[in-house]
């Protein structure tokens, strides 16, 4: 599939871009392109005349796709009709999704707090059971010691 996108050609700290027609499988930094359709310098006030709009519209009619940045640029310059697209990374959630996630996180936090409380209750119960067992074992060991002492005294007598 053909793609119309920007290709950086400027020096360090001097961004300048070419508008190129390329295969969508080519990397943005590969340097491979089919045709140069114009140039773009973000440091200057750019006019739409820098792009060969007749060729751009021709390739769009043939099925070439625009990158989000190029699409937004052409929409803002009123070269094509349409709404702007989100050119940010896809990982950034939409505000409605964020609110829904916050609500689910609050519910999940409440559930984990309940589970934590249950675990601490069971831990305290097991601690009290262990302490009871220890006191029982101590009392049993005390009884055994006293029985041994009694037997030792009987043997001596």
BELFENZI-V636538 format. One record per pair of residues at least 6 apart in sequence whose ideal C-beta (glycine too) atoms are under 8 Angstrom apart, sorted by the first residue. I is the first residue (numbers start at 1). J is the second residue. If there is no record, write none. Layout:
{{I/J} {I/J}}
This chain:
{{1/23} {1/24} {1/63} {1/64} {1/65} {2/21} {2/22} {2/23} {2/24} {2/34} {2/59} {2/62} {2/63} {2/64} {2/65} {3/21} {3/22} {3/23} {3/24} {3/64} {3/65} {3/66} {3/67} {4/19} {4/20} {4/21} {4/37} {4/56} {4/59} {4/60} {4/64} {4/65} {4/66} {4/67} {4/70} {5/19} {5/20} {5/22} {5/28} {5/66} {5/67} {5/69} {5/70} {6/17} {6/18} {6/19} {6/20} {6/40} {6/67} {6/69} {6/70} {7/17} {7/18} {7/19} {7/20} {7/22} {7/28} {7/31} {7/33} {8/15} {8/16} {8/17} {8/28} {8/29} {9/16} {9/17} {9/18} {10/16} {10/17} {10/41} {14/43} {15/41} {15/42} {15/43} {16/39} {16/40} {16/41} {17/39} {17/40} {17/41} {17/42} {18/33} {18/36} {18/38} {18/39} {18/40} {19/36} {19/37} {19/38} {19/39} {19/40} {19/51} {19/56} {19/70} {20/33} {20/34} {20/35} {20/36} {20/37} {21/33} {21/34} {21/35} {21/37} {21/59} {21/64} {22/32} {22/33} {22/34} {23/32} {23/34} {24/65} {26/32} {26/33} {35/55} {37/51} {37/52} {37/55} {37/56} {37/59} {38/50} {38/51} {38/52} {38/56} {39/50} {40/46} {40/50} {40/51} {40/73} {48/74} {48/77} {48/79} {51/74} {51/79} {53/79} {56/74} {56/79} {57/80} {60/66} {60/80} {66/74} {68/85} {68/86} {68/87} {69/87} {71/80} {71/82} {71/84} {71/85} {72/84} {72/85} {72/87} {74/80} {75/81} {75/82} {75/83} {75/84} {76/84} {86/92} {93/101}}
